């Protein structure tokens, strides 16, 4: 079917929210977020889940209730929809007094309620609107009358982000439900093209162990038309309120960051952690809720996680100092061909490393950290790479990508695609810290031993013993420590694993010239 048939005729000409998304206004550290949704007295979904999710991401939550339910973790027993005029009064009372930075829309009940919400949106025009079209349950059962579905479609052009599950995505398009990821993405494209909004295609209802999510927009809002974030399915029976929590988290983080891709990369690992930690809550005998505040576990003391990482790196640092390459480098007796191979591989590596640091900048939660990683990425290309170019320009070196270099860069790229800023920081840290340790130690031995002025590798030793590089290393270590000490136990474990893998690659990288020779 054509994409234009998705919307009722009277709404197809409605102004696109995607085109107007740049007007989202000033980003706020504590965004004021309104949830328009139904109530779940068991606390796992609806308004209750939204308010927890908003708070978990640093927002100030407000609520306008569209429906009252009688439910627990085992099911819904009854639903009462208050008059739409009463909802309209709730909305007007809030917006008359409070500036609303973002709105999340969930369960709407019936066509009159939808009409009231639409009228209010057209009047108030909040900066960020996330629409979670509550039409079908996880079981596939319809939760919205067909007479109201047409009215709900009329809301779509007023949304910045639409977050349907696969059943709802198919219903919005009046198509069969997709059961394969490529088919789901194609449906996401059709809905995005028809509405002008960004569509979050969720893989949670697919079969198998993978659980990807994707942002889709055909109007040029994203860096590319489809942005996919891979993920693994979390084995748990506690998924009640997952869709509500995801959509309200996206609204909150988007009001802080102003970037849908960065928002999803922040929210997706949080949601995975909330599912992983859900068993801790022990709520109900059925499909229990997720743990919205899993990430707010007691933090480690400042510097403690950095100590853990130093201990983890100890054996690899000792291995580096035991390598023939390092001992010969310090003595100035290293074969020039080995050093040339090392520098050629390092030049290739730094190109990839700078891109990963730029990704860390995009994912960083604060402006200070964003600037640090951006400057570090620039340093890779301007300072260290210049040393490589000037030395290699007078030598003949075969420009080939070595297997260790490729594996190391692939590891860093995988960390950048993990969706976890903390894991990425841990993965890039060894290139700062181990190099600084090696450089300062060798430079100290170089000076203590009274090495000759014509030492062939003095420039390299000076570069990595430079105080600016040492300061950047301390900053990177402090950033990793902050991310680790405030992270969940699972996230810290993932950080340590990524860090250890990078440390191992550093050992292999220093030893690669010997193997190549």
Helices and strands as residue ranges (DSSP letters): G 3-6, G 9-11, G 21-23, E 32-39, H 46-56, E 60-72, E 75-80, H 84-97, E 102-105, H 111-124, E 128-131, H 146-153, G 156-158, E 161-162, H 166-173, H 181-195, E 198-202, E 213-216, E 226-229, H 242-257, H 260-276, G 278-280, G 294-296, H 304-321, H 324-331, H 336-363, H 367-379, I 380-384, H 385-392, H 403-416, H 421-448, H 458-464, H 467-486, H 489-516
